[in-house]
């Protein structure tokens, strides 16, 4: 979705339709309060994956 349009244009409805999940108080809202919280957790997930990849390489910041 981010390749097709800017982040600020993506709505919960668009996200849940693409992911084929129910948005109305069932799936999306059981895990996230809003789209900003989803974005934060999405970014954190990939930062931690990157850290896990780099840790065995003894990468120093």
Legacy VTK file of the C-alpha trace (Angstrom):
# vtk DataFile Version 3.0
C-alpha trace
ASCII
DATASET POLYDATA
POINTS 61 float
0.000 0.000 0.000
2.833 2.394 0.825
4.254 1.920 -2.665
0.986 3.140 -4.196
0.136 6.104 -1.953
1.479 8.194 0.945
1.005 6.921 4.482
-1.324 9.763 5.447
-3.745 8.703 2.698
-4.140 5.114 3.975
-7.263 4.552 6.059
-8.183 1.753 8.452
-10.850 0.668 5.982
-8.286 0.398 3.176
-5.826 -1.456 5.403
-8.335 -3.980 6.703
-9.802 -4.589 3.241
-6.343 -5.270 1.820
-5.462 -7.546 4.750
-8.880 -9.223 4.546
-9.689 -8.642 8.229
-12.749 -7.247 9.953
-12.321 -3.661 11.151
-15.464 -3.108 13.205
-14.528 -3.851 16.828
-13.539 -7.402 16.032
-10.039 -7.777 14.691
-8.308 -4.454 14.096
-9.665 -2.678 17.171
-8.940 -5.678 19.409
-5.259 -5.044 18.750
-4.962 -1.314 17.998
-6.790 1.766 19.217
-6.173 3.687 15.992
-4.077 3.828 12.849
-1.265 5.761 14.557
-0.835 2.985 17.120
-0.750 0.418 14.302
1.954 2.420 12.494
4.041 2.626 15.657
3.907 -1.104 16.289
4.537 -1.875 12.613
7.679 0.269 12.612
8.878 -1.138 15.951
8.445 -4.689 14.656
10.747 -4.017 11.712
13.297 -2.120 13.809
13.541 -5.133 16.131
13.909 -7.487 13.159
16.720 -5.326 11.802
18.390 -5.290 15.224
18.107 -9.090 15.422
19.764 -9.374 12.026
22.591 -7.011 12.916
23.321 -8.248 16.449
25.206 -11.405 15.373
27.331 -9.210 13.105
28.557 -7.307 16.198
27.455 -4.059 14.582
28.434 -1.047 16.702
26.470 2.205 16.553
LINES 1 62
61 0 1 2 3 4 5 6 7 8 9 10 11 12 13 14 15 16 17 18 19 20 21 22 23 24 25 26 27 28 29 30 31 32 33 34 35 36 37 38 39 40 41 42 43 44 45 46 47 48 49 50 51 52 53 54 55 56 57 58 59 60
